[in-house]
Amino acid sequence: MKLEKIKEERKKNKLTFLLKGSTDVFANAIRRLIVEEVPTLAVEDVEVRDNSSALYDEMLALRLGLLPISTDLKSYQFKEGCSCQGAGCAQCELKITLKVARRGYVYAEEAKSADSKCTFVYPKTPIVKLLPKQKIDVTMTAVLGKGKEHTKWSSGWAIFMHEPSIKVGKVADAQAIMEKCTDGVFTVKGNTLSVNEENVYNSQLLEFYSSLDKGIAVEYSDNLIFTVESWGQLSCREMLQKSAEILLEKVEMLEKAIT
């Protein structure tokens, strides 16, 4: 099995690579591990000391729970596996406070984390708007969790498809096809279409284009194009590495169970 990087967009937290010598089954296993098993930090408990905003306590807690938190997997572990036996300590819990008493929007960046490495990913996310004399004072407890337990712990998204190739011969009306090409797969000169290969992998319209004219054909190889998109808690590489580690752990558990 070989991996070849196609495109990495760090600003979009997105990575696309070509997977050779593998199968749909293996790719889907990695995809499910990324979505359901790779752990991240998320707010689980909220202690509300004061909340005179327009949001009810439970609505405020819901918004805080859905904010992605930068996660350092080396520093935290699941509560059930911690040496404190679930009582709560710095190795299994992250404390974040938010105390604001001024008019205007309250943003995620105003929250104070006990761990500078683990803060809300998107600092300008608005949490609530305060009117004069309103304030909020809450203490949050974030813990590690998995996406299969709640989507707030999901590390991101992953998809895969077979590697496509599109071939263009003689077409009846190149201009008519270009009018329907909205993703930059084709360029036209006269009545001749040419393919922009860098846009083929991102297109969701290849089958549609092939239905427009008999001169356009789409084929798929056994190679897989795998795309990982992070919600920001972990990098795409960390997500892939952790999913591989989890897969190995599950294989070892299966081996022990059948011997």
MILOMI-818541 format. One line per field, with one value per residue: x, y, z of N, C-alpha, C in turn. Coordinates in steps of 0.1 Angstrom, whole numbers. Each point is the difference from the previous one (the first is absolute). Layout:
REM MILOMI-818541
n.u: c(X,...)
n.v: c(Y,...)
n.w: c(Z,...)
ca.u: c(X,...)
ca.v: c(Y,...)
ca.w: c(Z,...)
c.u: c(X,...)
c.v: c(Y,...)
c.w: c(Z,...)
REM end
This chain:
REM MILOMI-818541
n.u: c(8,-4,5,-7,6,-12,-6,7,-12,10,-3,-2,12,6,0,5,-1,9,-9,12,-5,-12,-10,-12,1,13,-2,-11,8,9,-9,-4,12,3,-11,2,13,5,6,-9,4,-10,-7,1,6,-11,8,-12,9,0,-12,2,7,-3,11,-9,2,-10,-5,4,-4,-11,-1,3,-9,-5,7,7,7,11,4,6,0,12,-7,-10,-8,-6,-11,-6,11,-4,12,-8,-1,1,8,9,10,11,1,-12,3,-7,4,-12,4,-12,5,-12,2,-3,-4,-7,6,-2,13,3,6,-11,-1,2,10,-1,-1,11,3,-9,-3,-10,-3,-12,10,-4,-2,-11,0,0,-11,8,-11,-2,9,1,1,11,0,8,0,8,-4,11,-4,8,-3,-9,1,2,6,7,-7,-2,2,-8,10,-9,3,-3,5,-4,7,-4,13,-5,-2,2,-6,5,-9,-6,-4,-13,-1,12,-6,-9,10,7,-12,1,12,-3,8,1,-8,-8,8,-3,3,-8,0,12,-3,6,7,-5,11,5,-10,5,10,-2,-1,-12,5,10,-8,-3,13,3,-10,8,10,-2,5,-8,11,-6,12,0,10,9,8,2,-9,8,-11,9,-11,9,-6,13,-6,1,13,-1,13,-3,-11,8,9,-9,-6,13,4,-12,2,13,-5,-9,10,8,-10,-2,13,0,-10,7,10)
n.v: c(-12,10,10,7,10,3,4,10,3,5,11,-11,-3,0,-13,0,-13,-6,-9,-6,-10,7,-1,-1,-13,0,7,-8,-9,5,1,-12,-4,7,-4,-12,-2,8,0,8,12,0,11,-6,8,7,7,3,10,5,2,13,-7,2,-7,-10,-5,-8,11,7,-10,-1,13,0,-10,7,8,-1,-9,8,-11,-2,-9,6,10,-5,-6,-11,6,-9,6,11,4,10,-10,10,2,1,1,6,-14,2,11,9,10,5,12,6,12,4,13,0,11,-8,-4,-12,0,-11,10,3,-13,-3,-6,-11,-4,7,-13,0,7,8,-9,4,8,2,-12,6,3,12,7,8,3,13,-1,-5,-12,-7,-10,-7,-12,-3,-12,-1,-11,-11,0,-8,2,-13,7,10,6,5,-14,1,-6,-5,1,-11,1,-10,-1,-8,-2,12,-3,12,-6,9,-4,-3,13,-1,4,4,11,-9,-8,10,2,-13,4,-3,-11,6,-11,8,2,11,-5,9,-12,3,-11,6,-10,6,-7,12,2,-10,-1,14,-4,5,5,-8,-7,11,3,-13,4,10,-8,-8,12,0,-5,-7,-2,-12,3,-9,10,4,10,2,6,6,4,7,-1,-3,-10,-8,-2,1,3,8,4,1,7,8,2,1,8,6,0,3,9,3,0,6,8,0,1,8,5,-3,4)
n.w: c(0,-8,5,-8,6,-1,12,6,6,5,-8,-8,6,-12,-1,-12,0,-7,1,-1,-7,1,9,-5,4,-3,-12,-1,3,-8,-10,4,1,-11,-6,4,-2,-9,12,6,3,9,1,12,9,3,8,1,2,-12,-4,-3,-9,-13,1,-1,12,-3,-5,11,8,-7,0,12,1,-10,8,-12,7,-1,-5,12,-9,0,2,-8,9,-3,6,-8,-7,6,5,-2,-9,-8,10,-9,-9,0,2,5,6,-8,9,-3,2,1,2,-3,2,-13,-6,-8,-11,4,-2,-8,-6,6,-4,13,-7,8,-12,-1,0,9,-10,0,-10,0,2,-12,5,-4,13,3,-1,7,7,2,10,-12,5,-3,8,-8,5,-11,-1,-7,-6,-1,-12,-5,-13,2,10,-6,-9,12,2,-11,-4,-8,-13,-5,-13,-9,-11,-10,-3,-4,-12,-7,-10,-8,-8,-11,3,1,12,-1,-7,-5,-2,-5,-5,0,-4,12,-2,-12,-2,-7,-11,-8,-12,-5,-6,6,7,11,6,10,0,4,-9,-7,9,-1,-12,1,-12,2,7,5,0,4,7,0,-1,-11,-3,11,4,10,5,7,7,4,-4,13,-1,10,6,7,8,6,11,1,6,-11,-4,-14,1,10,-7,-11,7,7,-11,-5,10,-2,-13,2,9,-9,-9,9,3,-13,-2,10,-6,-11,9)
ca.u: c(-8,8,-7,6,-8,-5,-1,-2,-5,1,-9,-14,1,-5,11,-4,11,-3,3,2,2,-9,-14,-11,-2,10,-2,-12,3,7,-10,-9,8,2,-13,-6,9,11,-5,3,-6,-12,-6,-10,-8,1,-5,-5,-1,-8,-4,-12,-2,-13,0,-2,12,2,3,13,9,0,9,13,4,2,12,12,11,13,2,13,-3,10,-2,-13,-5,-14,-2,-1,13,9,4,-9,-12,-12,-3,2,13,6,3,-12,-10,5,-9,-1,-9,-4,-6,-1,-11,0,-10,6,2,10,7,7,14,-1,0,14,2,10,11,1,1,-14,-9,-10,7,-4,-1,-10,-13,-8,-7,-12,0,-5,-5,5,-2,0,13,1,11,-1,12,-3,9,1,6,2,-12,0,-11,-11,-8,-7,7,9,13,5,12,-1,-7,8,-7,9,-6,9,6,-6,7,-10,6,-8,2,-7,-13,-9,-1,9,-4,-12,6,7,-10,-4,12,1,11,13,6,3,2,-4,6,-7,-9,8,0,11,-3,9,1,0,-14,-8,-2,-10,-13,-11,-9,6,-10,-9,6,0,-14,-3,5,7,14,6,0,6,5,4,11,-2,5,-10,3,-5,0,-3,-2,-1,-8,9,5,13,3,-4,10,-2,-12,4,9,-7,-9,8,3,-12,-2,9,-5,-11,4,6,-11,-6,9,0,-13,-2,10)
ca.v: c(12,13,13,12,13,7,14,3,13,2,10,-6,-13,-11,-8,-10,-9,-11,-13,-10,-14,-2,-4,9,-4,6,14,3,-2,13,11,-1,2,15,6,-6,-6,9,8,15,7,8,3,-10,5,15,5,14,8,12,1,9,2,-4,-15,-8,-7,-12,4,5,-11,-7,7,-2,-13,-2,8,-9,4,-6,-12,-5,-14,-5,5,-4,-14,-1,0,-13,-7,9,-5,6,-9,7,11,13,6,7,-9,-4,11,13,10,12,10,11,10,13,8,12,0,-4,-14,-8,-9,-11,4,6,-11,-3,-14,-3,-5,9,-8,-4,11,-1,1,12,11,10,-6,7,-9,7,15,6,13,7,-6,-15,-6,-15,-5,-14,-8,-12,-11,-7,-13,-7,-9,-5,4,-9,3,13,6,11,-5,-5,7,6,-7,-7,-6,-5,-5,-5,11,2,6,4,1,8,-1,10,3,7,14,3,12,-4,-8,10,8,-9,-4,10,-3,2,-12,2,13,-2,8,-3,-10,-11,0,-6,-3,5,-12,4,2,-13,-7,6,1,-10,1,-8,-9,10,5,-11,-2,12,-3,-13,2,2,-13,0,-13,0,-10,-7,9,7,14,2,14,2,14,2,11,9,-5,-7,2,-11,-10,-6,-8,-13,-8,-6,-10,-12,-6,-6,-12,-10,-5,-9,-13,-8,-5,-11,-11,-5,-6,-12,-10)
ca.w: c(0,-1,1,-7,3,-12,3,14,2,15,5,0,8,-9,-6,-10,-5,-8,7,-10,5,12,-4,5,13,8,0,8,14,4,0,11,12,1,4,12,10,4,11,1,12,-2,13,4,11,2,13,-3,12,-3,-14,-1,-14,-6,-2,12,4,-8,-14,1,1,-13,-10,5,-2,-14,-5,0,8,-4,8,1,4,9,13,6,-2,3,14,5,0,7,13,10,0,-4,10,-7,2,-11,-11,-7,-1,-3,5,-8,7,-8,9,-8,5,-8,-11,-13,-3,8,-9,6,4,13,10,5,1,10,-8,-12,-13,-3,0,-11,-13,-8,10,-3,1,10,10,5,0,13,1,12,13,-1,1,1,8,0,0,-8,1,-12,1,-12,-4,-14,-9,1,12,-3,-11,4,1,-13,-4,-13,-10,-10,-11,-10,-13,-10,-8,-13,-12,-10,-14,-8,-14,-8,6,-9,3,11,7,8,12,8,7,11,8,11,9,-6,-5,-15,-7,-14,-10,-12,4,6,15,6,14,11,8,14,5,-1,12,8,-7,3,-11,-11,-7,-7,-12,-10,-6,-9,-14,-1,-1,13,7,13,5,14,3,13,10,7,4,14,4,15,3,14,6,6,13,-4,-14,-8,2,14,-1,-7,8,11,-5,-2,13,6,-8,5,13,-2,-5,11,8,-7,1,14,3,-7,3)
c.u: c(9,-9,7,-8,-4,-1,-2,-3,0,-9,-15,0,-5,12,-6,12,-6,4,1,2,-8,-13,-10,-2,9,-2,-12,3,8,-9,-9,8,2,-13,-5,9,11,-4,4,-5,-12,-6,-12,-8,2,-6,-4,-1,-9,-3,-13,-2,-13,0,-2,13,3,4,15,10,1,10,15,5,3,12,12,11,13,3,14,-1,11,-2,-12,-3,-15,-2,0,13,10,3,-8,-13,-13,-4,2,13,5,3,-12,-11,8,-10,2,-10,-4,-8,0,-11,1,-9,7,1,11,5,7,14,0,0,15,1,12,12,1,0,-14,-10,-11,7,-3,-3,-12,-14,-9,-8,-14,2,-6,-5,6,-5,-1,14,-1,12,-2,14,-3,10,0,7,1,-13,1,-12,-12,-9,-8,8,10,14,6,12,-1,-8,9,-9,10,-8,11,6,-6,9,-11,7,-10,4,-7,-14,-8,0,8,-5,-12,5,6,-10,-5,12,2,11,14,7,5,4,-3,8,-6,-11,7,0,14,-3,11,1,0,-14,-8,-3,-10,-14,-10,-10,5,-10,-10,6,0,-14,-3,4,8,15,7,-2,7,3,5,11,-3,6,-11,5,-6,2,-4,-1,-2,-9,9,7,14,3,-4,10,-2,-12,3,9,-7,-10,7,3,-12,-3,9,-4,-12,4,7,-11,-7,9,-1,-14,-2,11,-2)
c.v: c(12,12,11,12,7,15,1,15,3,10,-5,-13,-12,-6,-11,-8,-12,-13,-11,-14,-3,-4,10,-3,6,15,4,-2,12,11,0,3,15,7,-4,-3,10,10,15,5,7,3,-9,5,15,4,15,7,12,0,8,3,-5,-15,-7,-7,-12,4,5,-12,-8,7,-2,-14,-3,7,-10,5,-7,-11,-5,-15,-6,4,-4,-14,-1,-2,-15,-8,8,-6,6,-8,8,12,13,6,7,-8,-5,11,13,10,13,10,10,9,14,8,14,-2,-4,-16,-6,-10,-11,3,6,-10,-2,-15,-2,-6,9,-7,-4,11,-2,4,13,12,10,-6,8,-11,6,15,5,14,7,-7,-16,-6,-15,-3,-16,-7,-13,-11,-8,-13,-6,-9,-4,4,-9,2,13,7,12,-5,-5,9,7,-10,-7,-7,-6,-4,-5,11,0,5,3,2,7,-2,11,1,8,15,3,11,-4,-7,10,8,-8,-4,11,-2,0,-12,2,14,-3,10,-4,-10,-12,2,-6,-1,7,-11,3,1,-13,-6,6,1,-11,-1,-9,-8,9,4,-11,-2,11,-3,-13,2,1,-14,1,-14,1,-11,-6,9,9,14,2,14,1,15,1,11,9,-5,-6,3,-13,-12,-7,-9,-14,-9,-7,-11,-13,-7,-7,-13,-12,-5,-9,-13,-8,-5,-12,-12,-7,-7,-13,-11,-6)
c.w: c(0,1,-7,2,-13,3,15,1,15,5,1,8,-9,-7,-10,-4,-8,7,-10,7,12,-5,6,15,10,1,9,15,6,1,13,13,1,6,14,11,4,10,-1,13,-4,14,3,12,1,13,-2,14,-2,-15,-1,-15,-5,-2,14,3,-9,-14,-1,1,-13,-10,5,-3,-14,-5,0,8,-5,10,0,5,9,15,8,-3,4,15,6,1,8,14,11,1,-2,9,-7,4,-12,-12,-7,-1,-3,4,-9,6,-10,9,-8,6,-7,-11,-13,-1,9,-10,7,5,14,11,4,3,10,-8,-13,-13,-4,2,-11,-13,-7,10,-2,-1,10,8,4,-1,13,-2,12,12,0,1,0,8,0,1,-7,3,-13,2,-14,-3,-14,-7,1,12,-2,-11,4,2,-13,-5,-14,-9,-10,-10,-9,-12,-8,-9,-14,-10,-10,-13,-9,-15,-8,6,-10,3,13,9,9,13,10,8,12,9,11,9,-6,-6,-15,-2,-14,-8,-14,3,6,15,4,15,10,10,15,6,0,13,9,-6,5,-12,-12,-7,-7,-13,-10,-6,-10,-15,0,-1,13,8,14,4,14,2,13,12,6,3,13,4,15,2,16,5,8,13,-2,-14,-7,2,14,-1,-7,9,11,-5,-3,13,6,-8,5,14,-2,-6,11,9,-6,0,14,2,-7,2,14)
REM end
